[in-house]
Amino acid sequence: MYKELPATVKSNITRSISVVFQQYMATIQWSENNFKMEDFILKWRNYINESPFWADKISVECKQHPEFHEEVAKKINQVIDKILNEPPSEDQVAKIEIMQEESNTHFNYACKAEATYVESLLKEKQKA
């Protein structure tokens, strides 16, 4: 069912998962201990209900079919896995290290998205 969707809809689903996951992780300060998949799914559902830029392009029958939900769940896992396994760029690492030295802090970060979050925290700290 998911595979038969237009490429633009699949792309928008993927993008929405990525955006909401990163937003959710920022709200829990990228703490693995605070991560709850059900909380993320709730935020994602709210996001797609408030921003139906693709949701209205999928039939009600498709949305209600268990197979569709299974396929979307697999896509969610794939997107999260990809985000968590993309290493920070060398440029990010260098910038973060410089900012941490300047602010006498030490934030850990394991992936590019988390490094982006840390970088934004450090920039805010520099402004203060």
Phi and psi restraints in degrees (value plus and minus 20) as a CYANA .aco file:
   2 TYR   PHI     -80.6   -40.6
   2 TYR   PSI     -60.9   -20.9
   3 LYS   PHI     -83.7   -43.7
   3 LYS   PSI     -46.3    -6.3
   4 GLU   PHI    -102.4   -62.4
   4 GLU   PSI     -27.6    12.4
   5 LEU   PHI     -87.7   -47.7
   5 LEU   PSI     131.8   171.8
   6 PRO   PHI     -79.6   -39.6
   6 PRO   PSI     129.3   169.3
   7 ALA   PHI     -76.6   -36.6
   7 ALA   PSI     -57.6   -17.6
   8 THR   PHI     -85.3   -45.3
   8 THR   PSI     -57.4   -17.4
   9 VAL   PHI     -88.2   -48.2
   9 VAL   PSI     -64.6   -24.6
  10 LYS   PHI     -81.5   -41.5
  10 LYS   PSI     -60.5   -20.5
  11 SER   PHI     -83.8   -43.8
  11 SER   PSI     -62.4   -22.4
  12 ASN   PHI     -86.1   -46.1
  12 ASN   PSI     -56.0   -16.0
  13 ILE   PHI     -83.5   -43.5
  13 ILE   PSI     -67.8   -27.8
  14 THR   PHI     -79.3   -39.3
  14 THR   PSI     -65.7   -25.7
  15 ARG   PHI     -82.5   -42.5
  15 ARG   PSI     -62.4   -22.4
  16 SER   PHI     -85.0   -45.0
  16 SER   PSI     -57.9   -17.9
  17 ILE   PHI     -82.8   -42.8
  17 ILE   PSI     -67.1   -27.1
  18 SER   PHI     -82.3   -42.3
  18 SER   PSI     -67.5   -27.5
  19 VAL   PHI     -81.7   -41.7
  19 VAL   PSI     -69.6   -29.6
  20 VAL   PHI     -88.3   -48.3
  20 VAL   PSI     -57.0   -17.0
  21 PHE   PHI     -81.3   -41.3
  21 PHE   PSI     -66.4   -26.4
  22 GLN   PHI     -86.8   -46.8
  22 GLN   PSI     -57.6   -17.6
  23 GLN   PHI     -84.3   -44.3
  23 GLN   PSI     -65.3   -25.3
  24 TYR   PHI     -81.2   -41.2
  24 TYR   PSI     -65.5   -25.5
  25 MET   PHI     -82.2   -42.2
  25 MET   PSI     -55.2   -15.2
  26 ALA   PHI     -84.7   -44.7
  26 ALA   PSI     -57.6   -17.6
  27 THR   PHI     -86.9   -46.9
  27 THR   PSI     -45.8    -5.8
  28 ILE   PHI    -124.7   -84.7
  28 ILE   PSI      -4.3    35.7
  29 GLN   PHI      34.0    74.0
  29 GLN   PSI      18.1    58.1
  30 TRP   PHI      34.8    74.8
  30 TRP   PSI      12.3    52.3
  31 SER   PHI    -107.7   -67.7
  31 SER   PSI      95.5   135.5
  32 GLU   PHI     -80.6   -40.6
  32 GLU   PSI     -53.8   -13.8
  33 ASN   PHI     -87.0   -47.0
  33 ASN   PSI     -47.0    -7.0
  34 ASN   PHI    -113.6   -73.6
  34 ASN   PSI     -25.1    14.9
  35 PHE   PHI     -91.2   -51.2
  35 PHE   PSI     110.5   150.5
  36 LYS   PHI    -154.0  -114.0
  36 LYS   PSI      96.7   136.7
  37 MET   PHI     -76.4   -36.4
  37 MET   PSI     -59.1   -19.1
  38 GLU   PHI     -85.0   -45.0
  38 GLU   PSI     -53.4   -13.4
  39 ASP   PHI     -87.7   -47.7
  39 ASP   PSI     -62.3   -22.3
  40 PHE   PHI     -81.8   -41.8
  40 PHE   PSI     -66.4   -26.4
  41 ILE   PHI     -80.5   -40.5
  41 ILE   PSI     -60.6   -20.6
  42 LEU   PHI     -81.6   -41.6
  42 LEU   PSI     -64.6   -24.6
  43 LYS   PHI     -83.2   -43.2
  43 LYS   PSI     -60.4   -20.4
  44 TRP   PHI     -85.1   -45.1
  44 TRP   PSI     -64.1   -24.1
  45 ARG   PHI     -81.5   -41.5
  45 ARG   PSI     -63.0   -23.0
  46 ASN   PHI     -80.6   -40.6
  46 ASN   PSI     -62.9   -22.9
  47 TYR   PHI     -80.7   -40.7
  47 TYR   PSI     -67.2   -27.2
  48 ILE   PHI     -92.1   -52.1
  48 ILE   PSI     -46.0    -6.0
  49 ASN   PHI     -96.0   -56.0
  49 ASN   PSI     -51.1   -11.1
  50 GLU   PHI    -105.0   -65.0
  50 GLU   PSI     -44.6    -4.6
  51 SER   PHI    -144.8  -104.8
  51 SER   PSI      50.9    90.9
  52 PRO   PHI     -99.2   -59.2
  52 PRO   PSI      28.9    68.9
  53 PHE   PHI     -90.4   -50.4
  53 PHE   PSI     -35.1     4.9
  54 TRP   PHI    -151.7  -111.7
  54 TRP   PSI     -42.9    -2.9
  55 ALA   PHI     -79.6   -39.6
  55 ALA   PSI     -54.3   -14.3
  56 ASP   PHI     -95.7   -55.7
  56 ASP   PSI     -26.5    13.5
  57 LYS   PHI    -111.7   -71.7
  57 LYS   PSI     -20.2    19.8
  58 ILE   PHI    -131.2   -91.2
  58 ILE   PSI     111.7   151.7
  59 SER   PHI     -83.9   -43.9
  59 SER   PSI     132.6   172.6
  60 VAL   PHI     -80.1   -40.1
  60 VAL   PSI     -60.4   -20.4
  61 GLU   PHI     -80.1   -40.1
  61 GLU   PSI     -63.6   -23.6
  62 CYS   PHI     -83.9   -43.9
  62 CYS   PSI     -66.8   -26.8
  63 LYS   PHI     -80.5   -40.5
  63 LYS   PSI     -50.0   -10.0
  64 GLN   PHI    -109.5   -69.5
  64 GLN   PSI     -29.3    10.7
  65 HIS   PHI     -98.4   -58.4
  65 HIS   PSI     110.6   150.6
  66 PRO   PHI     -77.5   -37.5
  66 PRO   PSI     -54.6   -14.6
  67 GLU   PHI     -82.4   -42.4
  67 GLU   PSI     -59.9   -19.9
  68 PHE   PHI     -81.5   -41.5
  68 PHE   PSI     -64.4   -24.4
  69 HIS   PHI     -83.9   -43.9
  69 HIS   PSI     -57.7   -17.7
  70 GLU   PHI     -84.2   -44.2
  70 GLU   PSI     -64.3   -24.3
  71 GLU   PHI     -86.2   -46.2
  71 GLU   PSI     -58.8   -18.8
  72 VAL   PHI     -87.3   -47.3
  72 VAL   PSI     -59.4   -19.4
  73 ALA   PHI     -80.2   -40.2
  73 ALA   PSI     -61.2   -21.2
  74 LYS   PHI     -83.0   -43.0
  74 LYS   PSI     -61.2   -21.2
  75 LYS   PHI     -84.3   -44.3
  75 LYS   PSI     -61.7   -21.7
  76 ILE   PHI     -78.2   -38.2
  76 ILE   PSI     -67.7   -27.7
  77 ASN   PHI     -82.0   -42.0
  77 ASN   PSI     -60.4   -20.4
  78 GLN   PHI     -83.9   -43.9
  78 GLN   PSI     -64.6   -24.6
  79 VAL   PHI     -84.6   -44.6
  79 VAL   PSI     -65.9   -25.9
  80 ILE   PHI     -81.8   -41.8
  80 ILE   PSI     -63.9   -23.9
  81 ASP   PHI     -80.4   -40.4
  81 ASP   PSI     -62.3   -22.3
  82 LYS   PHI     -83.5   -43.5
  82 LYS   PSI     -64.5   -24.5
  83 ILE   PHI     -80.4   -40.4
  83 ILE   PSI     -67.1   -27.1
  84 LEU   PHI     -90.9   -50.9
  84 LEU   PSI     -39.1     0.9
  85 ASN   PHI    -124.9   -84.9
  85 ASN   PSI     -17.2    22.8
  86 GLU   PHI    -107.3   -67.3
  86 GLU   PSI      94.5   134.5
  87 PRO   PHI     -90.4   -50.4
  87 PRO   PSI     133.6   173.6
  88 PRO   PHI     -84.1   -44.1
  88 PRO   PSI     130.4   170.4
  89 SER   PHI     -93.3   -53.3
  89 SER   PSI     140.0   180.0
  90 GLU   PHI     -80.6   -40.6
  90 GLU   PSI     -57.5   -17.5
  91 ASP   PHI     -83.1   -43.1
  91 ASP   PSI     -64.2   -24.2
  92 GLN   PHI     -80.0   -40.0
  92 GLN   PSI     -67.8   -27.8
  93 VAL   PHI     -78.3   -38.3
  93 VAL   PSI     -65.9   -25.9
  94 ALA   PHI     -82.7   -42.7
  94 ALA   PSI     -66.5   -26.5
  95 LYS   PHI     -81.4   -41.4
  95 LYS   PSI     -64.8   -24.8
  96 ILE   PHI     -83.9   -43.9
  96 ILE   PSI     -63.2   -23.2
  97 GLU   PHI     -81.9   -41.9
  97 GLU   PSI     -62.1   -22.1
  98 ILE   PHI     -83.6   -43.6
  98 ILE   PSI     -67.5   -27.5
  99 MET   PHI     -84.4   -44.4
  99 MET   PSI     -55.6   -15.6
 100 GLN   PHI     -88.8   -48.8
 100 GLN   PSI     -58.2   -18.2
 101 GLU   PHI     -82.7   -42.7
 101 GLU   PSI     -64.0   -24.0
 102 GLU   PHI     -85.3   -45.3
 102 GLU   PSI     -54.2   -14.2
 103 SER   PHI    -122.0   -82.0
 103 SER   PSI     -17.0    23.0
 104 ASN   PHI      33.1    73.1
 104 ASN   PSI      30.5    70.5
 105 THR   PHI    -145.2  -105.2
 105 THR   PSI     147.7   187.7
 106 HIS   PHI    -165.3  -125.3
 106 HIS   PSI      79.3   119.3
 107 PHE   PHI    -123.2   -83.2
 107 PHE   PSI     117.2   157.2
 108 ASN   PHI    -111.1   -71.1
 108 ASN   PSI     127.4   167.4
 109 TYR   PHI    -172.7  -132.7
 109 TYR   PSI     119.1   159.1
 110 ALA   PHI    -134.7   -94.7
 110 ALA   PSI     -36.6     3.4
 111 CYS   PHI    -160.0  -120.0
 111 CYS   PSI     150.4   190.4
 112 LYS   PHI     -80.6   -40.6
 112 LYS   PSI     -63.7   -23.7
 113 ALA   PHI     -84.8   -44.8
 113 ALA   PSI     -60.4   -20.4
 114 GLU   PHI     -88.4   -48.4
 114 GLU   PSI     -56.9   -16.9
 115 ALA   PHI     -83.1   -43.1
 115 ALA   PSI     -58.4   -18.4
 116 THR   PHI     -81.9   -41.9
 116 THR   PSI     -61.7   -21.7
 117 TYR   PHI     -82.6   -42.6
 117 TYR   PSI     -67.5   -27.5
 118 VAL   PHI     -81.6   -41.6
 118 VAL   PSI     -62.6   -22.6
 119 GLU   PHI     -79.2   -39.2
 119 GLU   PSI     -62.2   -22.2
 120 SER   PHI     -87.2   -47.2
 120 SER   PSI     -58.1   -18.1
 121 LEU   PHI     -80.9   -40.9
 121 LEU   PSI     -65.5   -25.5
 122 LEU   PHI     -86.1   -46.1
 122 LEU   PSI     -57.2   -17.2
 123 LYS   PHI     -84.2   -44.2
 123 LYS   PSI     -60.6   -20.6
 124 GLU   PHI     -84.7   -44.7
 124 GLU   PSI     -58.4   -18.4
 125 LYS   PHI     -85.5   -45.5
 125 LYS   PSI     -56.9   -16.9
 126 GLN   PHI     -86.9   -46.9
 126 GLN   PSI     -53.5   -13.5
 127 LYS   PHI     -89.8   -49.8
 127 LYS   PSI     -52.2   -12.2
